[in-house]
Structures are given as structure tokens and as C-alpha cells.
């Protein structure tokens, strides 16, 4: 397996945390008072938010929701993540 660069490593972290959040969401839909499930969701949400913020700061927004645009809408100004080779 080839070595991952920092950009790829960060994207994999974002993707794995996103997957964990979806799975926790599905679990919590049927177990809404499970303390361990809630803690798992909270932990992975914090990790996702941190990794997504770091990635966005260094490499640009992952989704339109991650745009940090203040003076110009940057989501359409850069190549989309799948066009940047992050899949």
C-alpha cells in the first residue's frame, strides 16, 4: 500500500468519521437513550469537525457547507474534491 500524503490522510480521516456518524445516527434512531451510542456519536462528531476544519483550512472546502467564503463564493472557484483526486 503506498504511503499517504497529509492531504490524503486528512481526507481519509474525514471520510471515516463521516461513516461513523452515519452509522451512529442510524443506531440512535432506534436507541435514542443509549448513553454509549450518544457518546460514540459525540466523539466522532468532534473528530469529524476537527478533521474537516483542518482539511478546509489547508486544501479548500470539502462540501459547500465547509466554505469559508467571506468576500467571494469559493465553492465553485476551485476544483471539486473528486476533481482534485481525493476520492
N, C-alpha and C positions, 0 to 999 in steps of 0.2 A: 504494500500500500504506500503510495507516495506521501511525502511529508506535506502537511497542510501549511499554507502561509497564514498569517494573522487574520486576514480578511476572510478566508475560508473557515478558519476555526471559529471566528465570531458568528458567521452565518450559520454554521452547524449548531452552535450554542443556541442561537435564536430559534432555529427550527426544532431542536429537541425540547426546548422549554415550551414552545408553542404546542407541540404534540402533547406534552404532559398536561398542559392546561385544558386542552380539548378533552382528553381522557378524564381528568378530574371533574370537569364540567358535567360530562355525561354521568359519571358516578354520583355526583352531588345532586343531580336532578332526581335520582331515586333514593338518595340517602342524605337529605338536606341537613340533618343534625349531627352527622358523623364528625366528631372533632378531629380525628386523624385525617379525614378527607379534606376538611376545611384547612387544616394546617399544611397539607400537601399542596393544595391549590395556592395558598398564600405564599409558600416558599417558592414555588415555580413562577408565580406571577412576579415576585421581586426579582428573581433571576432573569426572567424574560425582559422586564422593564430595564434592568441594568444593561444587559447584553444589547438590546435594541437601541438604547440611548448611545452606547459606546459605538456601535456599528454606524448609526446615523451620523454621529459627530465626525467619524473618520472617513466614511465612504458614501454618505448620502442616504436619503430615506429608503426604507425597505418597502413601505406602502405609503399611500398619500397621507394616511393618518400620522406617519412619522415625520412628515415635512416640518422643517423648522423655519419655513419661509416667513420673512418679515416685510421685505420690500418687493419680492417677485416670487411667483409660484414656481418653486424649483422642482416639483414632482415631474413635470413634463419637460424640463430643461436638460435633464441628464438621461442617459440610457436607463431603461428599467432594469431591476435586478437580474432578470432572466437574460437580458441582453448584455449584461456585464459578466456573464459566466459564473454566476453564483448558484446555479441550480445543482 
